[in-house]
Amino acid sequence: AVLDTDTLPEALEFTGFTLFGKIGFTDNWGLLISYRDMEDDELLIGGEEDFYTQIGIHAAYMWRPDKRVRPHVKFGIARTDFDAEQPGNPTLSDDGVGISLGGGLEAGSQRVAFFGDADVTVVSLFNEDFGIVDVTLGIIFKF
């Protein structure tokens, strides 16, 4: 993931994990629910460590050009909780809800498939607008 704003000298890069859940309402429309837990890739000045968690809810439209490839687009909202910890100082925390847009692709059988998903969330944290870009790759197991 990449987190950026106009006042940062460079974007912050994060890694972590994402859990997805999907509920289908029709063959094409569904609801995606996601949880992300991310940590900054590098140690910042003074030993600062940055973390964020994000819960997203998206309406999704999935095309089914054939049974093995299923692209989708999604739009919704995401709540972001951000923490910056620096040894010897109080933790800085803020949270916000923002608009989130994205898309992705599933490839494989209906039971097990590889997937790629990307989204952009714009959220206000610490009185600034942040753009958060998340890219997720994984395997889907359907029950």
C-alpha positions in Angstrom: 0.0 0.0 0.0 1.1 3.6 -0.6 -0.1 6.5 1.6 0.5 10.0 0.2 -0.4 13.7 0.8 0.8 17.0 -0.5 2.8 17.8 2.7 4.9 14.5 2.8 8.3 14.7 1.2 7.7 11.2 -0.2 4.9 8.6 -0.1 5.0 6.0 2.7 4.9 2.4 1.7 3.2 -0.3 3.8 2.9 -4.0 3.8 0.5 -6.3 5.7 -2.5 -8.5 5.1 -6.0 -8.2 3.9 -9.0 -10.4 4.6 -11.9 -10.3 2.1 -15.5 -11.5 2.2 -17.9 -11.5 -0.7 -21.6 -11.9 -0.8 -23.3 -12.3 -4.2 -26.8 -10.9 -4.6 -27.1 -11.7 -8.3 -24.8 -13.2 -10.9 -23.1 -9.8 -11.4 -23.8 -7.7 -8.2 -22.3 -8.3 -4.8 -21.0 -6.8 -1.6 -17.2 -6.9 -0.8 -16.1 -6.5 2.9 -12.4 -6.2 3.6 -10.1 -5.7 6.6 -6.5 -4.6 6.2 -3.8 -4.4 8.8 -0.7 -2.6 7.4 2.7 -1.5 8.8 5.2 1.0 7.4 8.0 -0.8 5.4 10.8 1.3 6.7 11.9 2.8 10.1 11.4 6.6 10.0 13.4 9.3 11.6 13.7 8.9 15.4 12.5 5.3 15.2 8.9 6.2 14.3 6.7 3.4 13.2 3.4 3.9 11.3 0.5 1.5 11.2 -3.0 1.6 9.8 -6.1 -0.6 9.8 -8.9 -0.2 7.3 -12.3 -1.7 7.1 -14.0 -1.3 3.7 -17.5 -2.0 2.4 -17.9 -1.9 -1.4 -20.7 -2.6 -3.9 -19.1 -4.7 -6.7 -20.1 -5.4 -10.2 -18.5 -8.5 -11.7 -18.5 -9.4 -15.4 -18.5 -13.1 -16.4 -17.1 -13.2 -19.9 -16.3 -16.9 -19.3 -16.3 -19.3 -16.3 -12.5 -18.8 -15.6 -12.0 -15.0 -15.8 -14.1 -12.6 -13.8 -13.1 -8.9 -13.7 -14.9 -6.5 -11.3 -15.2 -2.8 -10.4 -16.1 -1.6 -6.9 -17.1 1.5 -5.1 -17.9 2.2 -1.5 -16.5 3.6 1.8 -13.5 2.7 4.0 -12.8 3.5 7.6 -9.1 4.1 8.3 -7.4 4.1 11.7 -3.9 5.5 11.6 -1.2 5.4 14.4 2.3 6.8 14.4 4.5 5.6 17.3 7.8 7.2 18.2 9.8 5.9 21.3 9.5 8.3 24.2 6.6 10.3 22.7 2.8 9.8 22.9 1.3 7.8 20.0 -0.4 10.0 17.4 -3.7 8.6 16.3 -6.5 9.6 14.0 -9.3 7.9 12.1 -11.6 8.8 9.2 -14.1 7.5 6.7 -13.5 8.1 3.0 -14.7 7.2 -0.4 -13.0 4.2 -2.0 -13.0 3.1 -5.7 -11.3 0.2 -7.3 -11.3 -3.0 -9.4 -9.8 -6.4 -9.9 -9.8 -9.8 -11.5 -10.4 -13.4 -10.4 -9.0 -16.2 -12.5 -9.7 -19.9 -11.9 -12.5 -22.2 -11.0 -15.6 -21.2 -9.0 -14.2 -22.9 -5.9 -10.5 -21.8 -6.0 -9.1 -18.8 -7.9 -6.3 -16.4 -8.0 -7.2 -12.8 -7.6 -5.8 -9.3 -7.9 -7.5 -6.3 -6.4 -6.7 -2.6 -6.2 -8.4 0.4 -4.7 -7.9 4.1 -3.9 -9.3 5.6 -0.8 -9.3 9.3 0.0 -9.6 10.0 3.7 -9.0 13.0 6.0 -6.4 12.3 8.7 -4.7 14.9 10.9 -6.7 17.6 9.0 -5.2 16.6 5.7 -6.5 14.6 2.8 -4.6 11.4 2.3 -4.7 9.2 -0.8 -4.2 5.5 0.1 -3.6 3.1 -2.8 -3.9 -0.6 -1.9 -3.0 -3.5 -4.1 -3.8 -7.1 -3.0 -2.9 -10.4 -4.6 -4.1 -13.7 -3.2 -6.1 -16.9 -3.5 -9.8 -17.2 -3.0 -11.4 -20.3 -1.4 -15.2 -20.4 -1.8 -17.3 -22.4 0.6 
